[in-house]
């Protein structure tokens, strides 16, 4: 059984920060469960383009308001507490938080912990991983 508390992750190597988001990685690849779980804060007033071409991501909003735009269709969806979105088709998208957005994110395959978005908006795929 694995039991962790967010307060024990903050300020460690599992607490990854960029200009537009901070991701506290609760479950990672080395936990060997096939997925990773992140408690992520998207910063108010930012605009982040992402494209998880190597991962499937499910995102559940627990705090804040914003929007997500599907960059293929141009469709914009409101994000608020209780909203879940699933990037099941490796969807290119933009997230625009109106307030800080706190979200629980689940990735398959599991992230290693130090990933940040590359030029295309994706997390890199490790040599021994198979994309979903």
Phi and psi in radians as a Rosetta constraint file:
Dihedral C 1 N 2 CA 2 C 2 CIRCULARHARMONIC -1.907 0.35
Dihedral N 2 CA 2 C 2 N 3 CIRCULARHARMONIC 2.226 0.35
Dihedral C 2 N 3 CA 3 C 3 CIRCULARHARMONIC -2.263 0.35
Dihedral N 3 CA 3 C 3 N 4 CIRCULARHARMONIC 2.179 0.35
Dihedral C 3 N 4 CA 4 C 4 CIRCULARHARMONIC -2.353 0.35
Dihedral N 4 CA 4 C 4 N 5 CIRCULARHARMONIC 2.684 0.35
Dihedral C 4 N 5 CA 5 C 5 CIRCULARHARMONIC -2.083 0.35
Dihedral N 5 CA 5 C 5 N 6 CIRCULARHARMONIC 2.482 0.35
Dihedral C 5 N 6 CA 6 C 6 CIRCULARHARMONIC -0.935 0.35
Dihedral N 6 CA 6 C 6 N 7 CIRCULARHARMONIC -0.721 0.35
Dihedral C 6 N 7 CA 7 C 7 CIRCULARHARMONIC -1.058 0.35
Dihedral N 7 CA 7 C 7 N 8 CIRCULARHARMONIC -0.450 0.35
Dihedral C 7 N 8 CA 8 C 8 CIRCULARHARMONIC -1.431 0.35
Dihedral N 8 CA 8 C 8 N 9 CIRCULARHARMONIC -0.275 0.35
Dihedral C 8 N 9 CA 9 C 9 CIRCULARHARMONIC -1.621 0.35
Dihedral N 9 CA 9 C 9 N 10 CIRCULARHARMONIC -0.566 0.35
Dihedral C 9 N 10 CA 10 C 10 CIRCULARHARMONIC -1.021 0.35
Dihedral N 10 CA 10 C 10 N 11 CIRCULARHARMONIC 2.294 0.35
Dihedral C 10 N 11 CA 11 C 11 CIRCULARHARMONIC 1.453 0.35
Dihedral N 11 CA 11 C 11 N 12 CIRCULARHARMONIC 0.058 0.35
Dihedral C 11 N 12 CA 12 C 12 CIRCULARHARMONIC -1.810 0.35
Dihedral N 12 CA 12 C 12 N 13 CIRCULARHARMONIC -3.074 0.35
Dihedral C 12 N 13 CA 13 C 13 CIRCULARHARMONIC -1.154 0.35
Dihedral N 13 CA 13 C 13 N 14 CIRCULARHARMONIC -0.275 0.35
Dihedral C 13 N 14 CA 14 C 14 CIRCULARHARMONIC -1.457 0.35
Dihedral N 14 CA 14 C 14 N 15 CIRCULARHARMONIC -0.043 0.35
Dihedral C 14 N 15 CA 15 C 15 CIRCULARHARMONIC -1.849 0.35
Dihedral N 15 CA 15 C 15 N 16 CIRCULARHARMONIC 1.649 0.35
Dihedral C 15 N 16 CA 16 C 16 CIRCULARHARMONIC -1.801 0.35
Dihedral N 16 CA 16 C 16 N 17 CIRCULARHARMONIC 2.254 0.35
Dihedral C 16 N 17 CA 17 C 17 CIRCULARHARMONIC -2.153 0.35
Dihedral N 17 CA 17 C 17 N 18 CIRCULARHARMONIC 2.470 0.35
Dihedral C 17 N 18 CA 18 C 18 CIRCULARHARMONIC -2.271 0.35
Dihedral N 18 CA 18 C 18 N 19 CIRCULARHARMONIC -3.039 0.35
Dihedral C 18 N 19 CA 19 C 19 CIRCULARHARMONIC -1.133 0.35
Dihedral N 19 CA 19 C 19 N 20 CIRCULARHARMONIC -0.541 0.35
Dihedral C 19 N 20 CA 20 C 20 CIRCULARHARMONIC -1.941 0.35
Dihedral N 20 CA 20 C 20 N 21 CIRCULARHARMONIC -0.196 0.35
Dihedral C 20 N 21 CA 21 C 21 CIRCULARHARMONIC -2.696 0.35
Dihedral N 21 CA 21 C 21 N 22 CIRCULARHARMONIC 2.815 0.35
Dihedral C 21 N 22 CA 22 C 22 CIRCULARHARMONIC -2.261 0.35
Dihedral N 22 CA 22 C 22 N 23 CIRCULARHARMONIC 2.306 0.35
Dihedral C 22 N 23 CA 23 C 23 CIRCULARHARMONIC -2.204 0.35
Dihedral N 23 CA 23 C 23 N 24 CIRCULARHARMONIC 2.059 0.35
Dihedral C 23 N 24 CA 24 C 24 CIRCULARHARMONIC -1.708 0.35
Dihedral N 24 CA 24 C 24 N 25 CIRCULARHARMONIC 1.951 0.35
Dihedral C 24 N 25 CA 25 C 25 CIRCULARHARMONIC -1.586 0.35
Dihedral N 25 CA 25 C 25 N 26 CIRCULARHARMONIC 1.793 0.35
Dihedral C 25 N 26 CA 26 C 26 CIRCULARHARMONIC -1.400 0.35
Dihedral N 26 CA 26 C 26 N 27 CIRCULARHARMONIC -0.744 0.35
Dihedral C 26 N 27 CA 27 C 27 CIRCULARHARMONIC -2.184 0.35
Dihedral N 27 CA 27 C 27 N 28 CIRCULARHARMONIC 2.296 0.35
Dihedral C 27 N 28 CA 28 C 28 CIRCULARHARMONIC -2.283 0.35
Dihedral N 28 CA 28 C 28 N 29 CIRCULARHARMONIC 3.058 0.35
Dihedral C 28 N 29 CA 29 C 29 CIRCULARHARMONIC -0.908 0.35
Dihedral N 29 CA 29 C 29 N 30 CIRCULARHARMONIC -0.716 0.35
Dihedral C 29 N 30 CA 30 C 30 CIRCULARHARMONIC -1.197 0.35
Dihedral N 30 CA 30 C 30 N 31 CIRCULARHARMONIC -0.150 0.35
Dihedral C 30 N 31 CA 31 C 31 CIRCULARHARMONIC -1.384 0.35
Dihedral N 31 CA 31 C 31 N 32 CIRCULARHARMONIC -0.210 0.35
Dihedral C 31 N 32 CA 32 C 32 CIRCULARHARMONIC 1.001 0.35
Dihedral N 32 CA 32 C 32 N 33 CIRCULARHARMONIC 0.851 0.35
Dihedral C 32 N 33 CA 33 C 33 CIRCULARHARMONIC -2.063 0.35
Dihedral N 33 CA 33 C 33 N 34 CIRCULARHARMONIC 0.010 0.35
Dihedral C 33 N 34 CA 34 C 34 CIRCULARHARMONIC 1.578 0.35
Dihedral N 34 CA 34 C 34 N 35 CIRCULARHARMONIC -0.053 0.35
Dihedral C 34 N 35 CA 35 C 35 CIRCULARHARMONIC -2.639 0.35
Dihedral N 35 CA 35 C 35 N 36 CIRCULARHARMONIC 2.905 0.35
Dihedral C 35 N 36 CA 36 C 36 CIRCULARHARMONIC -2.180 0.35
Dihedral N 36 CA 36 C 36 N 37 CIRCULARHARMONIC 2.678 0.35
Dihedral C 36 N 37 CA 37 C 37 CIRCULARHARMONIC -2.204 0.35
Dihedral N 37 CA 37 C 37 N 38 CIRCULARHARMONIC 2.259 0.35
Dihedral C 37 N 38 CA 38 C 38 CIRCULARHARMONIC -2.227 0.35
Dihedral N 38 CA 38 C 38 N 39 CIRCULARHARMONIC 2.421 0.35
Dihedral C 38 N 39 CA 39 C 39 CIRCULARHARMONIC -1.767 0.35
Dihedral N 39 CA 39 C 39 N 40 CIRCULARHARMONIC 1.885 0.35
Dihedral C 39 N 40 CA 40 C 40 CIRCULARHARMONIC -2.037 0.35
Dihedral N 40 CA 40 C 40 N 41 CIRCULARHARMONIC 2.400 0.35
Dihedral C 40 N 41 CA 41 C 41 CIRCULARHARMONIC -1.926 0.35
Dihedral N 41 CA 41 C 41 N 42 CIRCULARHARMONIC 2.059 0.35
Dihedral C 41 N 42 CA 42 C 42 CIRCULARHARMONIC -1.637 0.35
Dihedral N 42 CA 42 C 42 N 43 CIRCULARHARMONIC 2.239 0.35
Dihedral C 42 N 43 CA 43 C 43 CIRCULARHARMONIC -1.369 0.35
Dihedral N 43 CA 43 C 43 N 44 CIRCULARHARMONIC 2.378 0.35
Dihedral C 43 N 44 CA 44 C 44 CIRCULARHARMONIC -0.860 0.35
Dihedral N 44 CA 44 C 44 N 45 CIRCULARHARMONIC 2.361 0.35
Dihedral C 44 N 45 CA 45 C 45 CIRCULARHARMONIC 1.379 0.35
Dihedral N 45 CA 45 C 45 N 46 CIRCULARHARMONIC 0.075 0.35
Dihedral C 45 N 46 CA 46 C 46 CIRCULARHARMONIC -1.645 0.35
Dihedral N 46 CA 46 C 46 N 47 CIRCULARHARMONIC 2.988 0.35
Dihedral C 46 N 47 CA 47 C 47 CIRCULARHARMONIC -2.489 0.35
Dihedral N 47 CA 47 C 47 N 48 CIRCULARHARMONIC 1.905 0.35
Dihedral C 47 N 48 CA 48 C 48 CIRCULARHARMONIC -2.063 0.35
Dihedral N 48 CA 48 C 48 N 49 CIRCULARHARMONIC 2.118 0.35
Dihedral C 48 N 49 CA 49 C 49 CIRCULARHARMONIC -1.579 0.35
Dihedral N 49 CA 49 C 49 N 50 CIRCULARHARMONIC 2.304 0.35
Dihedral C 49 N 50 CA 50 C 50 CIRCULARHARMONIC -2.405 0.35
Dihedral N 50 CA 50 C 50 N 51 CIRCULARHARMONIC 2.676 0.35
Dihedral C 50 N 51 CA 51 C 51 CIRCULARHARMONIC -2.694 0.35
Dihedral N 51 CA 51 C 51 N 52 CIRCULARHARMONIC 1.749 0.35
Dihedral C 51 N 52 CA 52 C 52 CIRCULARHARMONIC -1.511 0.35
Dihedral N 52 CA 52 C 52 N 53 CIRCULARHARMONIC 1.330 0.35
Dihedral C 52 N 53 CA 53 C 53 CIRCULARHARMONIC -1.267 0.35
Dihedral N 53 CA 53 C 53 N 54 CIRCULARHARMONIC -0.260 0.35
Dihedral C 53 N 54 CA 54 C 54 CIRCULARHARMONIC -1.943 0.35
Dihedral N 54 CA 54 C 54 N 55 CIRCULARHARMONIC -0.056 0.35
Dihedral C 54 N 55 CA 55 C 55 CIRCULARHARMONIC -2.405 0.35
Dihedral N 55 CA 55 C 55 N 56 CIRCULARHARMONIC 2.734 0.35
Dihedral C 55 N 56 CA 56 C 56 CIRCULARHARMONIC -1.801 0.35
Dihedral N 56 CA 56 C 56 N 57 CIRCULARHARMONIC 2.350 0.35
Dihedral C 56 N 57 CA 57 C 57 CIRCULARHARMONIC -2.225 0.35
Dihedral N 57 CA 57 C 57 N 58 CIRCULARHARMONIC 2.347 0.35
Dihedral C 57 N 58 CA 58 C 58 CIRCULARHARMONIC -1.968 0.35
Dihedral N 58 CA 58 C 58 N 59 CIRCULARHARMONIC 2.384 0.35
Dihedral C 58 N 59 CA 59 C 59 CIRCULARHARMONIC -2.267 0.35
Dihedral N 59 CA 59 C 59 N 60 CIRCULARHARMONIC 2.256 0.35
Dihedral C 59 N 60 CA 60 C 60 CIRCULARHARMONIC -2.132 0.35
Dihedral N 60 CA 60 C 60 N 61 CIRCULARHARMONIC 2.106 0.35
Dihedral C 60 N 61 CA 61 C 61 CIRCULARHARMONIC -1.444 0.35
Dihedral N 61 CA 61 C 61 N 62 CIRCULARHARMONIC 2.252 0.35
Dihedral C 61 N 62 CA 62 C 62 CIRCULARHARMONIC -1.998 0.35
Dihedral N 62 CA 62 C 62 N 63 CIRCULARHARMONIC -0.272 0.35
Dihedral C 62 N 63 CA 63 C 63 CIRCULARHARMONIC -2.667 0.35
Dihedral N 63 CA 63 C 63 N 64 CIRCULARHARMONIC 2.542 0.35
Dihedral C 63 N 64 CA 64 C 64 CIRCULARHARMONIC 1.663 0.35
Dihedral N 64 CA 64 C 64 N 65 CIRCULARHARMONIC 3.139 0.35
Dihedral C 64 N 65 CA 65 C 65 CIRCULARHARMONIC -2.443 0.35
Dihedral N 65 CA 65 C 65 N 66 CIRCULARHARMONIC 2.607 0.35
Dihedral C 65 N 66 CA 66 C 66 CIRCULARHARMONIC -3.116 0.35
Dihedral N 66 CA 66 C 66 N 67 CIRCULARHARMONIC -2.748 0.35
Dihedral C 66 N 67 CA 67 C 67 CIRCULARHARMONIC -2.593 0.35
Dihedral N 67 CA 67 C 67 N 68 CIRCULARHARMONIC 2.722 0.35
Dihedral C 67 N 68 CA 68 C 68 CIRCULARHARMONIC -2.159 0.35
Dihedral N 68 CA 68 C 68 N 69 CIRCULARHARMONIC 2.358 0.35
Dihedral C 68 N 69 CA 69 C 69 CIRCULARHARMONIC -1.989 0.35
Dihedral N 69 CA 69 C 69 N 70 CIRCULARHARMONIC 2.239 0.35
Dihedral C 69 N 70 CA 70 C 70 CIRCULARHARMONIC -1.361 0.35
Dihedral N 70 CA 70 C 70 N 71 CIRCULARHARMONIC 1.982 0.35
Dihedral C 70 N 71 CA 71 C 71 CIRCULARHARMONIC -1.318 0.35
Dihedral N 71 CA 71 C 71 N 72 CIRCULARHARMONIC -0.201 0.35
Dihedral C 71 N 72 CA 72 C 72 CIRCULARHARMONIC -1.433 0.35
Dihedral N 72 CA 72 C 72 N 73 CIRCULARHARMONIC -0.736 0.35
Dihedral C 72 N 73 CA 73 C 73 CIRCULARHARMONIC -1.780 0.35
Dihedral N 73 CA 73 C 73 N 74 CIRCULARHARMONIC -0.352 0.35
Dihedral C 73 N 74 CA 74 C 74 CIRCULARHARMONIC 1.451 0.35
Dihedral N 74 CA 74 C 74 N 75 CIRCULARHARMONIC -0.005 0.35
Dihedral C 74 N 75 CA 75 C 75 CIRCULARHARMONIC -1.204 0.35
Dihedral N 75 CA 75 C 75 N 76 CIRCULARHARMONIC 2.352 0.35
Dihedral C 75 N 76 CA 76 C 76 CIRCULARHARMONIC -1.980 0.35
Dihedral N 76 CA 76 C 76 N 77 CIRCULARHARMONIC 2.312 0.35
Dihedral C 76 N 77 CA 77 C 77 CIRCULARHARMONIC -2.081 0.35
Dihedral N 77 CA 77 C 77 N 78 CIRCULARHARMONIC 2.450 0.35
Dihedral C 77 N 78 CA 78 C 78 CIRCULARHARMONIC -1.305 0.35
Dihedral N 78 CA 78 C 78 N 79 CIRCULARHARMONIC 2.472 0.35
Dihedral C 78 N 79 CA 79 C 79 CIRCULARHARMONIC -2.026 0.35
Dihedral N 79 CA 79 C 79 N 80 CIRCULARHARMONIC 2.260 0.35
Dihedral C 79 N 80 CA 80 C 80 CIRCULARHARMONIC -2.636 0.35
Dihedral N 80 CA 80 C 80 N 81 CIRCULARHARMONIC 2.939 0.35
Dihedral C 80 N 81 CA 81 C 81 CIRCULARHARMONIC -0.917 0.35
Dihedral N 81 CA 81 C 81 N 82 CIRCULARHARMONIC 2.317 0.35
Dihedral C 81 N 82 CA 82 C 82 CIRCULARHARMONIC 1.673 0.35
Dihedral N 82 CA 82 C 82 N 83 CIRCULARHARMONIC -0.103 0.35
Dihedral C 82 N 83 CA 83 C 83 CIRCULARHARMONIC -1.497 0.35
Dihedral N 83 CA 83 C 83 N 84 CIRCULARHARMONIC 2.335 0.35
Dihedral C 83 N 84 CA 84 C 84 CIRCULARHARMONIC -2.110 0.35
Dihedral N 84 CA 84 C 84 N 85 CIRCULARHARMONIC 2.380 0.35
Dihedral C 84 N 85 CA 85 C 85 CIRCULARHARMONIC -2.252 0.35
Dihedral N 85 CA 85 C 85 N 86 CIRCULARHARMONIC 2.545 0.35
Dihedral C 85 N 86 CA 86 C 86 CIRCULARHARMONIC -2.150 0.35
Dihedral N 86 CA 86 C 86 N 87 CIRCULARHARMONIC 2.126 0.35
Dihedral C 86 N 87 CA 87 C 87 CIRCULARHARMONIC -1.601 0.35
Dihedral N 87 CA 87 C 87 N 88 CIRCULARHARMONIC 1.139 0.35
Dihedral C 87 N 88 CA 88 C 88 CIRCULARHARMONIC -1.350 0.35
Dihedral N 88 CA 88 C 88 N 89 CIRCULARHARMONIC -0.226 0.35
Dihedral C 88 N 89 CA 89 C 89 CIRCULARHARMONIC -1.988 0.35
Dihedral N 89 CA 89 C 89 N 90 CIRCULARHARMONIC 0.466 0.35
Dihedral C 89 N 90 CA 90 C 90 CIRCULARHARMONIC 0.943 0.35
Dihedral N 90 CA 90 C 90 N 91 CIRCULARHARMONIC 0.758 0.35
Dihedral C 90 N 91 CA 91 C 91 CIRCULARHARMONIC -1.166 0.35
Dihedral N 91 CA 91 C 91 N 92 CIRCULARHARMONIC 2.258 0.35
Dihedral C 91 N 92 CA 92 C 92 CIRCULARHARMONIC -1.257 0.35
Dihedral N 92 CA 92 C 92 N 93 CIRCULARHARMONIC 2.332 0.35
Dihedral C 92 N 93 CA 93 C 93 CIRCULARHARMONIC -2.674 0.35
Dihedral N 93 CA 93 C 93 N 94 CIRCULARHARMONIC 2.874 0.35
Dihedral C 93 N 94 CA 94 C 94 CIRCULARHARMONIC -2.187 0.35
Dihedral N 94 CA 94 C 94 N 95 CIRCULARHARMONIC 2.432 0.35
Dihedral C 94 N 95 CA 95 C 95 CIRCULARHARMONIC -2.009 0.35
Dihedral N 95 CA 95 C 95 N 96 CIRCULARHARMONIC 2.259 0.35
Dihedral C 95 N 96 CA 96 C 96 CIRCULARHARMONIC -2.179 0.35
Dihedral N 96 CA 96 C 96 N 97 CIRCULARHARMONIC 1.688 0.35
Dihedral C 96 N 97 CA 97 C 97 CIRCULARHARMONIC -1.293 0.35
Dihedral N 97 CA 97 C 97 N 98 CIRCULARHARMONIC 2.261 0.35
Dihedral C 97 N 98 CA 98 C 98 CIRCULARHARMONIC -1.458 0.35
Dihedral N 98 CA 98 C 98 N 99 CIRCULARHARMONIC -0.550 0.35
Dihedral C 98 N 99 CA 99 C 99 CIRCULARHARMONIC -2.232 0.35
Dihedral N 99 CA 99 C 99 N 100 CIRCULARHARMONIC 3.043 0.35
Dihedral C 99 N 100 CA 100 C 100 CIRCULARHARMONIC -1.000 0.35
Dihedral N 100 CA 100 C 100 N 101 CIRCULARHARMONIC 2.334 0.35
Dihedral C 100 N 101 CA 101 C 101 CIRCULARHARMONIC -1.869 0.35
Dihedral N 101 CA 101 C 101 N 102 CIRCULARHARMONIC 2.208 0.35
Dihedral C 101 N 102 CA 102 C 102 CIRCULARHARMONIC -1.891 0.35
Dihedral N 102 CA 102 C 102 N 103 CIRCULARHARMONIC 2.173 0.35
Dihedral C 102 N 103 CA 103 C 103 CIRCULARHARMONIC -2.369 0.35
Dihedral N 103 CA 103 C 103 N 104 CIRCULARHARMONIC 2.564 0.35
Dihedral C 103 N 104 CA 104 C 104 CIRCULARHARMONIC -1.742 0.35
Dihedral N 104 CA 104 C 104 N 105 CIRCULARHARMONIC 2.133 0.35
Dihedral C 104 N 105 CA 105 C 105 CIRCULARHARMONIC -2.045 0.35
Dihedral N 105 CA 105 C 105 N 106 CIRCULARHARMONIC 2.374 0.35
Dihedral C 105 N 106 CA 106 C 106 CIRCULARHARMONIC -2.108 0.35
Dihedral N 106 CA 106 C 106 N 107 CIRCULARHARMONIC 2.244 0.35
Dihedral C 106 N 107 CA 107 C 107 CIRCULARHARMONIC -2.054 0.35
Dihedral N 107 CA 107 C 107 N 108 CIRCULARHARMONIC 2.468 0.35
Dihedral C 107 N 108 CA 108 C 108 CIRCULARHARMONIC -2.363 0.35
Dihedral N 108 CA 108 C 108 N 109 CIRCULARHARMONIC 2.170 0.35
Dihedral C 108 N 109 CA 109 C 109 CIRCULARHARMONIC -1.171 0.35
Dihedral N 109 CA 109 C 109 N 110 CIRCULARHARMONIC 2.871 0.35
Dihedral C 109 N 110 CA 110 C 110 CIRCULARHARMONIC -1.092 0.35
Dihedral N 110 CA 110 C 110 N 111 CIRCULARHARMONIC 2.480 0.35
Dihedral C 110 N 111 CA 111 C 111 CIRCULARHARMONIC -1.396 0.35
Dihedral N 111 CA 111 C 111 N 112 CIRCULARHARMONIC 2.710 0.35
Dihedral C 111 N 112 CA 112 C 112 CIRCULARHARMONIC -1.425 0.35
Dihedral N 112 CA 112 C 112 N 113 CIRCULARHARMONIC -0.501 0.35
Dihedral C 112 N 113 CA 113 C 113 CIRCULARHARMONIC 2.259 0.35
Dihedral N 113 CA 113 C 113 N 114 CIRCULARHARMONIC -0.492 0.35
Dihedral C 113 N 114 CA 114 C 114 CIRCULARHARMONIC -1.861 0.35
Dihedral N 114 CA 114 C 114 N 115 CIRCULARHARMONIC 0.141 0.35
Dihedral C 114 N 115 CA 115 C 115 CIRCULARHARMONIC -1.087 0.35
Dihedral N 115 CA 115 C 115 N 116 CIRCULARHARMONIC 2.452 0.35
Dihedral C 115 N 116 CA 116 C 116 CIRCULARHARMONIC -2.360 0.35
Dihedral N 116 CA 116 C 116 N 117 CIRCULARHARMONIC 2.814 0.35
Dihedral C 116 N 117 CA 117 C 117 CIRCULARHARMONIC -1.180 0.35
Dihedral N 117 CA 117 C 117 N 118 CIRCULARHARMONIC 2.410 0.35
Dihedral C 117 N 118 CA 118 C 118 CIRCULARHARMONIC -1.505 0.35
Dihedral N 118 CA 118 C 118 N 119 CIRCULARHARMONIC -2.973 0.35
Dihedral C 118 N 119 CA 119 C 119 CIRCULARHARMONIC -1.022 0.35
Dihedral N 119 CA 119 C 119 N 120 CIRCULARHARMONIC -0.534 0.35
Dihedral C 119 N 120 CA 120 C 120 CIRCULARHARMONIC -1.503 0.35
Dihedral N 120 CA 120 C 120 N 121 CIRCULARHARMONIC -0.102 0.35
Dihedral C 120 N 121 CA 121 C 121 CIRCULARHARMONIC 1.635 0.35
Dihedral N 121 CA 121 C 121 N 122 CIRCULARHARMONIC 0.117 0.35
Dihedral C 121 N 122 CA 122 C 122 CIRCULARHARMONIC -1.779 0.35
Dihedral N 122 CA 122 C 122 N 123 CIRCULARHARMONIC 2.801 0.35
Dihedral C 122 N 123 CA 123 C 123 CIRCULARHARMONIC -1.513 0.35
Dihedral N 123 CA 123 C 123 N 124 CIRCULARHARMONIC 2.432 0.35
Dihedral C 123 N 124 CA 124 C 124 CIRCULARHARMONIC -1.171 0.35
Dihedral N 124 CA 124 C 124 N 125 CIRCULARHARMONIC 2.690 0.35
Dihedral C 124 N 125 CA 125 C 125 CIRCULARHARMONIC -1.749 0.35
Dihedral N 125 CA 125 C 125 N 126 CIRCULARHARMONIC 2.273 0.35
Dihedral C 125 N 126 CA 126 C 126 CIRCULARHARMONIC -1.263 0.35
Dihedral N 126 CA 126 C 126 N 127 CIRCULARHARMONIC 2.700 0.35
Dihedral C 126 N 127 CA 127 C 127 CIRCULARHARMONIC -0.977 0.35
Dihedral N 127 CA 127 C 127 N 128 CIRCULARHARMONIC -0.570 0.35
Dihedral C 127 N 128 CA 128 C 128 CIRCULARHARMONIC -1.676 0.35
Dihedral N 128 CA 128 C 128 N 129 CIRCULARHARMONIC 0.185 0.35
Dihedral C 128 N 129 CA 129 C 129 CIRCULARHARMONIC -1.787 0.35
Dihedral N 129 CA 129 C 129 N 130 CIRCULARHARMONIC 2.659 0.35
Dihedral C 129 N 130 CA 130 C 130 CIRCULARHARMONIC -1.930 0.35
Dihedral N 130 CA 130 C 130 N 131 CIRCULARHARMONIC 2.230 0.35
Dihedral C 130 N 131 CA 131 C 131 CIRCULARHARMONIC -1.125 0.35
Dihedral N 131 CA 131 C 131 N 132 CIRCULARHARMONIC 2.657 0.35
